[in-house]
Amino acid sequence: SYFTNSSSYPIYGGGTGVEFDNQKQALVNGADIIICTPGRLLAHLDFDYFDTSGVQHFILDEADRMLDMGFYDDIMKIAKSLPEKMQTLLFSATMPPKIRTLATKLLDNPASISLAISKPAAGITQSAYMVHDSQKVNLAREILRAKGKDLSHVLIFASSIKSVREIKKTLNRAGMKASEMHSGLDQSEREETIRDFKNKKIRILVATDILSRGIDIQEIELVINYEVPHDAEDYVHRIGRTARADRTGEAITFINPKQVRNFMDIEKLIEKEVPKLSLPNGFERAPEYKIQTKNKKKKQWRKFKKK
């Protein structure tokens, strides 16, 4: 709202009671634009001082990420508190079934606008390894050791909170200090982690797709996809965390046999075949880069002869 006649105020969790009171005052006095996180807005809605009758526009940005973080119920509660006559806008980088379900509940006969997803930056060197799941941890350690301490920022992506925690523990046991970022942390913990990562107090950060967008740290030199993302578009967002501002960077993906089809979809999306590297010496033989086919057992029919 800079250089305009509109006023705006951010509403988010964490901080002190003073900040909560400042947010309350902004809601009481009124503002043209409120930018908020669902949880903190609901906390204010629990009191009577926030009058929502004047809301004209309800905008959900990065809706897919909010659902990944478990905000579906919060979003629906907020929507119910708003006027029936208003404009609702929903923005999402991906359109999985859960987003379509949300759209049908929030939007009335909506117009859909689809924009082509951007391709990875030219400065990103992409490569991949075919691996068994049991080989991933040792491969990650080998890559980080081989590249030495010259890397100031390494971002490792996994598809679940459980995987993030396991990877972090394994790296820490191997003497590689790592931290974690996911929706299981509260707002203050997430802010502290990002701050430490930016300030190089943390060199290795293991995260879910919560960090595939919305983080702009120009010095991230290496992104490792410990697990292939379910949506091809998420791959572009993940590796886009490196090679920022015309810099160069590297993106390495670990592919297990069950994820080959997903990675082929990624290569189709980015219109590029990503080089598959050989595992370092000392590793067991890697699986082949081919789609697994299910072996259908033929039914055995017994033939009975009439006597």
C-alpha positions in Angstrom: 0.0 0.0 0.0 3.0 2.3 -0.2 2.5 5.5 -2.3 -1.3 4.9 -2.4 -4.2 6.1 -0.4 -4.8 2.7 1.1 -3.8 1.6 4.6 -2.7 -2.0 5.4 -1.7 -3.9 8.5 -0.1 -7.4 9.0 -1.8 -9.9 11.4 0.4 -12.9 12.3 1.3 -15.0 15.3 4.3 -15.1 17.6 5.8 -12.0 19.2 4.6 -10.4 22.5 1.3 -9.4 24.0 2.1 -5.8 22.9 2.1 -6.9 19.3 -1.3 -8.6 19.8 -2.7 -5.4 21.3 -1.3 -3.4 18.3 -3.1 -5.8 16.0 -6.3 -5.4 18.0 -6.0 -1.6 17.7 -5.6 -1.8 13.9 -8.7 -4.0 13.6 -10.7 -1.7 15.8 -9.6 1.5 14.0 -10.0 -0.2 10.6 -7.7 -0.7 7.7 -8.2 -1.0 4.0 -6.2 -4.2 3.7 -5.4 -6.8 6.3 -2.7 -9.4 5.5 -3.0 -12.2 8.0 -2.3 -15.8 8.9 -5.4 -17.9 9.5 -4.6 -18.9 13.1 -3.9 -15.4 14.4 -7.0 -13.9 12.6 -9.2 -16.5 14.3 -7.7 -15.5 17.6 -9.0 -12.0 17.0 -12.3 -13.2 15.7 -12.9 -14.9 19.1 -13.5 -11.4 20.5 -16.2 -8.9 19.5 -14.1 -6.0 18.5 -13.4 -7.2 14.9 -16.4 -6.2 12.7 -16.2 -8.2 9.4 -19.4 -6.7 7.9 -17.4 -4.3 5.7 -15.2 -6.9 4.1 -15.5 -6.6 0.3 -12.7 -8.9 -0.9 -11.5 -12.3 0.6 -8.2 -13.4 -1.0 -6.5 -16.7 -0.3 -2.9 -16.6 -1.6 -0.9 -19.9 -1.9 -4.0 -21.8 -1.0 -2.3 -25.2 -1.7 0.4 -24.4 0.9 -2.1 -23.4 3.5 -3.9 -26.7 3.1 -0.6 -28.6 3.3 -0.1 -26.8 6.6 -3.5 -27.9 8.0 -5.4 -24.7 7.7 -8.5 -26.0 6.0 -10.8 -25.8 9.0 -9.4 -22.4 9.9 -10.1 -21.1 6.4 -13.7 -22.4 6.5 -14.3 -20.8 9.9 -13.0 -17.4 8.6 -15.1 -17.7 5.5 -18.3 -18.3 7.6 -17.6 -15.1 9.6 -17.5 -12.9 6.4 -20.4 -11.3 4.5 -22.3 -13.4 1.9 -21.9 -10.6 -0.8 -18.2 -10.1 -1.4 -15.6 -11.1 -4.0 -13.5 -14.2 -3.2 -10.2 -14.8 -5.0 -8.1 -18.0 -4.7 -4.5 -18.3 -5.9 -2.7 -21.6 -6.1 0.5 -22.7 -7.8 -0.9 -26.3 -8.1 -4.5 -27.5 -8.5 -4.7 -30.9 -6.7 -8.1 -32.3 -5.8 -8.1 -30.8 -2.3 -7.9 -27.3 -3.8 -10.7 -28.0 -6.2 -12.8 -29.1 -3.3 -12.0 -25.9 -1.4 -12.9 -23.9 -4.5 -16.3 -25.5 -4.9 -17.1 -24.6 -1.2 -15.9 -21.0 -1.3 -16.5 -19.8 -4.8 -19.8 -19.3 -6.6 -19.6 -20.1 -10.4 -15.9 -18.9 -10.5 -13.9 -17.9 -13.5 -10.7 -19.9 -13.8 -7.5 -18.4 -15.1 -4.5 -20.7 -15.7 -1.0 -19.3 -16.2 1.8 -21.3 -17.7 4.4 -22.2 -15.0 7.8 -20.7 -15.3 10.7 -23.0 -16.2 13.8 -23.4 -13.9 16.3 -20.6 -14.1 19.2 -21.1 -16.6 21.7 -20.9 -13.8 20.6 -24.1 -12.1 22.6 -27.2 -12.8 20.2 -30.1 -12.5 21.1 -33.8 -11.9 19.6 -36.9 -10.3 20.5 -40.2 -8.8 18.6 -43.5 -9.0 18.7 -44.9 -5.5 17.0 -47.3 -3.1 15.6 -45.6 -0.1 18.2 -47.3 2.1 21.0 -45.5 0.1 19.7 -42.0 0.4 21.1 -41.0 3.8 24.7 -42.2 2.9 24.4 -40.5 -0.5 23.4 -37.2 1.1 26.3 -37.4 3.5 28.7 -38.2 0.6 27.5 -35.3 -1.5 27.8 -32.8 1.4 31.2 -34.1 2.3 32.5 -34.0 -1.3 31.4 -30.4 -1.7 33.1 -29.5 1.6 32.4 -26.5 3.8 32.3 -24.0 0.9 28.6 -24.3 0.9 27.0 -21.7 3.2 23.4 -22.7 2.5 22.0 -26.1 1.7 18.3 -26.8 1.4 17.1 -30.4 1.6 13.4 -31.1 0.7 11.4 -34.1 1.9 7.7 -34.8 1.4 6.6 -35.3 5.0 7.4 -34.1 8.5 8.4 -37.6 9.5 11.0 -37.7 6.8 12.3 -34.2 7.6 12.9 -35.2 11.3 14.6 -38.5 10.3 17.0 -36.8 7.8 17.9 -34.1 10.3 18.7 -36.6 13.1 20.8 -38.7 10.7 22.8 -35.8 9.5 23.4 -34.5 13.0 24.6 -38.0 14.1 27.1 -37.8 11.2 28.5 -34.6 12.5 26.6 -32.3 10.0 24.7 -29.8 11.9 21.2 -29.5 10.4 17.9 -27.9 11.4 14.3 -28.5 10.4 11.4 -26.5 8.9 7.8 -27.7 8.7 4.3 -27.0 9.7 4.7 -28.8 13.0 6.7 -25.8 14.3 5.0 -22.8 15.7 5.4 -19.3 14.1 8.1 -18.1 16.4 10.2 -21.3 15.9 9.9 -21.0 12.1 10.9 -17.3 12.2 13.9 -18.1 14.4 15.0 -21.0 12.1 14.8 -18.8 8.9 16.7 -16.0 10.7 19.5 -18.4 11.7 19.6 -19.9 8.2 20.0 -16.5 6.6 22.6 -15.5 9.1 24.6 -18.8 8.4 24.2 -20.0 12.0 22.5 -23.0 10.2 24.2 -24.3 7.1 21.9 -27.3 6.3 18.1 -26.9 6.5 15.8 -29.9 6.0 12.2 -28.8 5.0 8.9 -29.8 3.7 7.4 -27.9 0.7 6.5 -25.2 3.2 9.8 -23.6 2.0 9.4 -24.4 -1.7 7.9 -20.9 -2.1 8.0 -17.7 -0.2 11.7 -17.8 0.9 14.3 -15.6 -0.9 17.8 -16.3 0.3 20.2 -15.5 -2.6 23.1 -17.5 -1.2 21.5 -21.0 -1.4 24.0 -22.9 -3.4 22.5 -26.4 -3.3 19.0 -27.9 -3.2 18.6 -31.6 -2.6 15.3 -33.3 -3.4 15.5 -36.1 -0.9 12.2 -37.3 -2.2 10.6 -36.5 -5.6 7.7 -34.1 -5.1 4.2 -35.5 -5.9 3.3 -32.5 -8.2 5.7 -31.7 -11.0 5.2 -28.0 -10.5 6.6 -28.3 -7.0 9.9 -29.4 -8.4 10.2 -26.1 -10.2 9.4 -24.2 -7.1 11.8 -26.3 -5.0 14.9 -25.9 -7.2 14.0 -22.3 -7.7 15.3 -21.6 -4.2 18.8 -21.6 -5.7 20.3 -19.5 -8.5 18.5 -16.4 -7.4 19.2 -13.0 -8.8 21.3 -14.3 -11.7 23.5 -16.4 -9.5 24.3 -20.1 -10.2 23.2 -23.1 -8.2 22.8 -26.8 -8.2 19.8 -29.1 -7.7 20.1 -32.8 -7.1 17.2 -35.2 -6.9 17.1 -38.7 -5.4 14.7 -41.0 -7.3 13.6 -44.4 -6.0 12.0 -47.0 -8.3 8.5 -46.0 -7.3 9.1 -42.4 -8.2 10.3 -42.8 -11.7 7.0 -42.0 -13.3 6.7 -38.8 -11.2 10.2 -37.7 -12.3 9.3 -38.4 -15.9 6.4 -36.1 -15.5 8.8 -33.5 -14.2 11.1 -33.8 -17.2 8.0 -33.5 -19.5 7.0 -30.3 -17.7 10.4 -28.6 -17.8 11.0 -30.0 -21.3 14.4 -31.3 -20.4 16.0 -34.6 -19.6 17.8 -34.3 -16.3 21.2 -36.2 -16.3 21.2 -39.4 -14.1 24.6 -39.7 -12.3 26.3 -42.9 -11.2 26.5 -43.6 -7.5 29.9 -43.0 -5.9 32.3 -45.9 -5.4 31.4 -48.2 -2.5 27.6 -48.0 -3.1 25.6 -51.0 -4.0 24.2 -51.1 -7.6 21.6 -48.5 -8.3 18.1 -49.4 -9.6 17.4 -48.7 -13.3 15.6 -45.6 -14.5 12.4 -47.2 -15.8 8.8 -47.4 -14.8 8.0 -50.4 -12.6 5.4 -52.8 -13.9 3.3 -54.8 -11.6 3.6 -58.6 -12.1 0.1 -59.9 -12.5 -0.2 -63.4 -11.2 -1.9 -65.7 -13.6 -4.8 -67.5 -12.1 -4.3 -71.2 -12.2 -7.4 -73.1 -13.2 -7.7 -76.7 -12.4 -9.1 -78.8 -15.1 -11.4 -81.5 -14.0 -12.1 -84.5 -16.3 -15.4 -86.1 -16.3 -15.2 -89.7 -15.3 
